Amino acid sequence: DISTDLPNDYLDRFSLKSLEREEDFIEPESTILSDSLNEILNWSHDSSDEHSLVIYGDKGIGKTTLIKKIKSEVEKGIKVSTIYSKVPSKICSKDKLEPYLIKLLNLPEDCTAFDPTYVDNKLEFPVVIFLDEVQNIFLSEPGGFDAYYALINIVNLDIKKIFWVLTFNRFSWLYLDRAFGKKQFFRNVFQYKGWSDQKIKELVTLRHNNTSYKLSYDVLITATKSEDEIDKYSSIENKFFKLLWELSNGNPRTAVFLWIQSLKRRNHDTFVVYVPNLATGTVILDLSDDTLFVLAHILKHENLSIKELARATNLSIGLCRNSIKVCLERDLLYRDERNRYMVDLKHQYSIIKHLKSKNFIYGT
């Protein structure tokens, strides 16, 4: 008998929090970690005038985990203070952004502007500020970019004691760069891309090997094929992880979700691993253009409320609500506890592929 119920201690090893535990950190294959640390190190030694960098990538790709690792390494090796903050949704005006940053830096309450000389004098130590999810400071409507412009101006002030590390959702960054050409203000821009099949395997096995459970791979895995045709001589385990990598597009959070979905319990200490199953993109094909337009804006902003969605799309509240309802019914969207909507990870790449084919979104 096979049970789909997995024990809580095992599920905890694969929770979203597990992706942020430093002991479970997977070193990126790219040089993004070392390059980021070198930029901060050069700044701290006054050997570079650059004092900011941008990291952008898909939802679930590991940006938060990466910058927390950078923060941890900075704290170990450089004599600076560090601040991490996830930018709240939505700070779209300069009047909201500046008090947020002033409080973050613990500057005096009478500080009303970021005068470089004043800020440098008030800061006791140099500080590296890690701002996560910076896409939360704009809304694509008239006047919706005031906070973004203000942040760019602040980051580019000649403040000697602050280094800025900013993360953006991929399509937010591509939209801002296409619309405003803002790369000119950020010399150091790194894209965090999908992981390789070996890194995805390392991600899963590291967590699994820290449990006491055994695995048995279903023989049907050997009958599957991949886009690149899996080597017929490879092991059943390697075939599984090749499939997992392809279905997840190298996205670690999606891979973790698919891993858990592929397991069923055989007995108290053994799980059977079945062919990973990701919903196909067919649930997207018959959506109306209005609904696709709504999905494109949610993808571009990463998260939106109904009211923000109506303002960004210039569609009626009723039409937005109907589109949201259709998408929720098909599990295309996820609604969090704040009633903010975001693309469901298991459909993320199917949605991206379809929206690109319809020219609702652009970029790579």
Secondary structure, DSSP 8 states (H G I E B T S, - for coil): --B----HHHHHHTSGGGGG-GGG----SSSHHHHHHHHHHHHHTT--S--EEEEEE-TTSSHHHHHHHHHHHHHHHSS-EEEEEE--TT--SHHHHHHHHHHHTT--TT--S--HHHHHHH-SS-EEEEEE-GGGG--SSTTTTHHHHHHHHHHTS--TTEEEEEEEEHHHHHHHHHHH-GGGG-S-EEEE----HHHHHHHHHHHHTTSS-EEEE-GGGGG---TT---TTS-HHHHHHHHHHHHHTT-HHHHHHHHHHHEEEEETTEEEE-------THHHHT--HHHHHHHHHHHHHS-B-HHHHHHHHT--HHHHHHHHHHHHHTT-EEE-TTS-EEE-GGGHHHHHHHHHHTTSS---
